[in-house]
Amino acid sequence: MIQELDTQTYDQLNKSGPMMVEFYSKTCGPCKMLAFVLRDIDKTMPDFNIYTIDYDENQELKERLGVKGFPTILLMKDGQEINRIAGLKQKPEIIKAIKEIL
């Protein structure tokens, strides 16, 4: 299940293992299309943790993580960023990037 985070819940998150964090904006068309892709990935890979963060409402966190735009996907393992995907991408490209950190 995809979980929505804010700065506080992100900081409290147990960051062990692989996970995806996606920064989005509610007014972003590509973000809305990417949401469908992420929901499909979530159904395909239910044990993989996917989190979303509202870019506009979490200024301090986006600056801390160096996120410059949206949508931006951070692929992380044990709290460290392994890969970053900027912009709208299709499911096969995202799945390939996820498999590289598993």
CYANA upper distance limits for C-alpha pairs under 8 A (distance plus 0.5 A):
  1 MET  CA     42 ASP  CA      6.97
  1 MET  CA     46 PRO  CA      7.39
  1 MET  CA     49 ASN  CA      8.08
  1 MET  CA     50 ILE  CA      7.79
  2 ILE  CA     39 ARG  CA      7.90
  2 ILE  CA     42 ASP  CA      7.48
  2 ILE  CA     49 ASN  CA      7.65
  2 ILE  CA     50 ILE  CA      5.59
  2 ILE  CA     51 TYR  CA      6.01
  2 ILE  CA     52 THR  CA      7.70
  3 GLN  CA     50 ILE  CA      7.13
  3 GLN  CA     51 TYR  CA      5.34
  3 GLN  CA     52 THR  CA      6.75
  4 GLU  CA     51 TYR  CA      6.21
  4 GLU  CA     52 THR  CA      5.31
  4 GLU  CA     53 ILE  CA      6.43
  5 LEU  CA      9 THR  CA      6.06
  5 LEU  CA     10 TYR  CA      6.30
  5 LEU  CA     51 TYR  CA      7.06
  5 LEU  CA     52 THR  CA      6.48
  5 LEU  CA     53 ILE  CA      5.73
  5 LEU  CA     54 ASP  CA      8.36
  6 ASP  CA     10 TYR  CA      6.44
  6 ASP  CA     53 ILE  CA      6.50
  6 ASP  CA     54 ASP  CA      7.81
  6 ASP  CA     57 GLU  CA      8.36
  6 ASP  CA     58 ASN  CA      6.89
  7 THR  CA     11 ASP  CA      6.70
  7 THR  CA     58 ASN  CA      6.57
  7 THR  CA     60 GLU  CA      8.08
  7 THR  CA     61 LEU  CA      6.24
  8 GLN  CA     12 GLN  CA      6.87
  9 THR  CA     13 LEU  CA      6.51
 15 LYS  CA     19 MET  CA      8.35
 15 LYS  CA     77 LYS  CA      7.97
 15 LYS  CA     78 ASP  CA      5.89
 15 LYS  CA     79 GLY  CA      5.37
 16 SER  CA     77 LYS  CA      7.31
 16 SER  CA     78 ASP  CA      4.73
 16 SER  CA     79 GLY  CA      6.89
 17 GLY  CA     77 LYS  CA      5.70
 17 GLY  CA     78 ASP  CA      5.35
 17 GLY  CA     79 GLY  CA      8.31
 18 PRO  CA     48 PHE  CA      7.80
 18 PRO  CA     49 ASN  CA      7.77
 18 PRO  CA     75 LEU  CA      7.93
 18 PRO  CA     76 MET  CA      6.09
 18 PRO  CA     77 LYS  CA      4.64
 18 PRO  CA     78 ASP  CA      6.87
 18 PRO  CA    101 ILE  CA      6.96
 18 PRO  CA    102 LEU  CA      6.86
 19 MET  CA     48 PHE  CA      6.90
 19 MET  CA     49 ASN  CA      5.35
 19 MET  CA     50 ILE  CA      6.46
 19 MET  CA     51 TYR  CA      8.26
 19 MET  CA     75 LEU  CA      6.53
 19 MET  CA     76 MET  CA      5.82
 19 MET  CA     77 LYS  CA      6.81
 20 MET  CA     49 ASN  CA      6.79
 20 MET  CA     50 ILE  CA      5.30
 20 MET  CA     51 TYR  CA      6.54
 20 MET  CA     73 ILE  CA      7.20
 20 MET  CA     74 LEU  CA      6.20
 20 MET  CA     75 LEU  CA      5.16
 20 MET  CA     76 MET  CA      6.61
 21 VAL  CA     50 ILE  CA      6.60
 21 VAL  CA     51 TYR  CA      5.24
 21 VAL  CA     52 THR  CA      6.09
 21 VAL  CA     53 ILE  CA      7.66
 21 VAL  CA     73 ILE  CA      6.18
 21 VAL  CA     74 LEU  CA      5.60
 21 VAL  CA     75 LEU  CA      7.05
 21 VAL  CA     76 MET  CA      8.24
 22 GLU  CA     50 ILE  CA      8.24
 22 GLU  CA     51 TYR  CA      6.70
 22 GLU  CA     52 THR  CA      5.17
 22 GLU  CA     53 ILE  CA      6.59
 22 GLU  CA     71 PRO  CA      7.32
 22 GLU  CA     72 THR  CA      6.12
 22 GLU  CA     73 ILE  CA      4.82
 22 GLU  CA     74 LEU  CA      6.75
 23 PHE  CA     52 THR  CA      6.37
 23 PHE  CA     53 ILE  CA      5.34
 23 PHE  CA     54 ASP  CA      6.34
 23 PHE  CA     55 TYR  CA      5.88
 23 PHE  CA     67 VAL  CA      8.41
 23 PHE  CA     70 PHE  CA      6.50
 23 PHE  CA     71 PRO  CA      6.03
 23 PHE  CA     72 THR  CA      5.68
 23 PHE  CA     73 ILE  CA      6.89
 24 TYR  CA     28 CYS  CA      7.77
 24 TYR  CA     31 CYS  CA      6.14
 24 TYR  CA     52 THR  CA      7.64
 24 TYR  CA     53 ILE  CA      6.84
 24 TYR  CA     54 ASP  CA      5.79
 24 TYR  CA     55 TYR  CA      5.86
 24 TYR  CA     70 PHE  CA      5.77
 24 TYR  CA     71 PRO  CA      5.36
 24 TYR  CA     72 THR  CA      7.47
 25 SER  CA     31 CYS  CA      7.10
 25 SER  CA     54 ASP  CA      6.17
 25 SER  CA     55 TYR  CA      6.02
 25 SER  CA     56 ASP  CA      6.77
 25 SER  CA     70 PHE  CA      7.17
 25 SER  CA     71 PRO  CA      7.86
 26 LYS  CA     31 CYS  CA      8.07
 26 LYS  CA     32 LYS  CA      8.14
 26 LYS  CA     54 ASP  CA      7.98
 28 CYS  CA     32 LYS  CA      7.01
 28 CYS  CA     70 PHE  CA      8.18
 28 CYS  CA     71 PRO  CA      8.47
 29 GLY  CA     33 MET  CA      7.02
 30 PRO  CA     34 LEU  CA      6.57
 30 PRO  CA     71 PRO  CA      7.56
 30 PRO  CA     87 GLY  CA      7.93
 30 PRO  CA     88 LEU  CA      6.22
 31 CYS  CA     35 ALA  CA      6.67
 31 CYS  CA     70 PHE  CA      7.59
 31 CYS  CA     71 PRO  CA      5.91
 31 CYS  CA     88 LEU  CA      7.60
 32 LYS  CA     36 PHE  CA      7.51
 33 MET  CA     37 VAL  CA      7.39
 33 MET  CA     88 LEU  CA      8.18
 34 LEU  CA     38 LEU  CA      6.67
 34 LEU  CA     71 PRO  CA      8.34
 34 LEU  CA     88 LEU  CA      6.59
 34 LEU  CA     89 LYS  CA      7.79
 34 LEU  CA     90 GLN  CA      8.47
 35 ALA  CA     39 ARG  CA      6.65
 36 PHE  CA     40 ASP  CA      6.78
 37 VAL  CA     41 ILE  CA      6.74
 37 VAL  CA     90 GLN  CA      7.58
 37 VAL  CA     91 LYS  CA      6.44
 38 LEU  CA     42 ASP  CA      6.51
 38 LEU  CA     50 ILE  CA      8.46
 38 LEU  CA     91 LYS  CA      8.34
 39 ARG  CA     43 LYS  CA      6.86
 40 ASP  CA     44 THR  CA      6.79
 41 ILE  CA     45 MET  CA      6.34
 41 ILE  CA     46 PRO  CA      8.42
 41 ILE  CA     91 LYS  CA      7.71
 41 ILE  CA     95 ILE  CA      8.02
 42 ASP  CA     46 PRO  CA      5.66
 42 ASP  CA     48 PHE  CA      7.74
 42 ASP  CA     50 ILE  CA      7.78
 53 ILE  CA     58 ASN  CA      7.88
 54 ASP  CA     58 ASN  CA      6.76
 55 TYR  CA     59 GLN  CA      7.24
 55 TYR  CA     62 LYS  CA      7.16
 55 TYR  CA     70 PHE  CA      7.71
 58 ASN  CA     62 LYS  CA      6.81
 59 GLN  CA     63 GLU  CA      6.71
 60 GLU  CA     64 ARG  CA      6.59
 61 LEU  CA     65 LEU  CA      6.62
 62 LYS  CA     66 GLY  CA      6.39
 62 LYS  CA     67 VAL  CA      5.49
 62 LYS  CA     68 LYS  CA      7.98
 63 GLU  CA     67 VAL  CA      6.63
 63 GLU  CA     68 LYS  CA      8.23
 67 VAL  CA     72 THR  CA      7.54
 69 GLY  CA     86 ALA  CA      8.14
 70 PHE  CA     86 ALA  CA      7.53
 70 PHE  CA     87 GLY  CA      6.95
 71 PRO  CA     86 ALA  CA      6.66
 71 PRO  CA     87 GLY  CA      5.64
 71 PRO  CA     88 LEU  CA      7.10
 72 THR  CA     84 ARG  CA      7.61
 72 THR  CA     85 ILE  CA      6.26
 72 THR  CA     86 ALA  CA      4.99
 72 THR  CA     87 GLY  CA      6.53
 73 ILE  CA     84 ARG  CA      6.17
 73 ILE  CA     85 ILE  CA      5.49
 73 ILE  CA     86 ALA  CA      6.85
 74 LEU  CA     81 GLU  CA      6.95
 74 LEU  CA     82 ILE  CA      8.14
 74 LEU  CA     83 ASN  CA      6.57
 74 LEU  CA     84 ARG  CA      5.20
 74 LEU  CA     85 ILE  CA      7.06
 75 LEU  CA     81 GLU  CA      6.42
 75 LEU  CA     82 ILE  CA      6.19
 75 LEU  CA     83 ASN  CA      5.57
 75 LEU  CA     84 ARG  CA      6.63
 75 LEU  CA     97 ALA  CA      8.28
 75 LEU  CA     98 ILE  CA      7.54
 75 LEU  CA    101 ILE  CA      8.09
 76 MET  CA     80 GLN  CA      5.80
 76 MET  CA     81 GLU  CA      4.85
 76 MET  CA     82 ILE  CA      5.77
 76 MET  CA     83 ASN  CA      7.50
 76 MET  CA    101 ILE  CA      8.07
 77 LYS  CA     81 GLU  CA      7.06
 77 LYS  CA     82 ILE  CA      7.14
 77 LYS  CA    101 ILE  CA      7.24
 82 ILE  CA    101 ILE  CA      7.78
 83 ASN  CA     97 ALA  CA      8.02
 85 ILE  CA     89 LYS  CA      8.46
 89 LYS  CA     93 GLU  CA      7.11
 89 LYS  CA     94 ILE  CA      7.35
 90 GLN  CA     94 ILE  CA      7.06
 91 LYS  CA     95 ILE  CA      6.48
 92 PRO  CA     96 LYS  CA      6.60
 93 GLU  CA     97 ALA  CA      6.88
 94 ILE  CA     98 ILE  CA      6.69
 95 ILE  CA     99 LYS  CA      6.67
 96 LYS  CA    100 GLU  CA      6.95
 97 ALA  CA    101 ILE  CA      7.54
 98 ILE  CA    102 LEU  CA      7.05
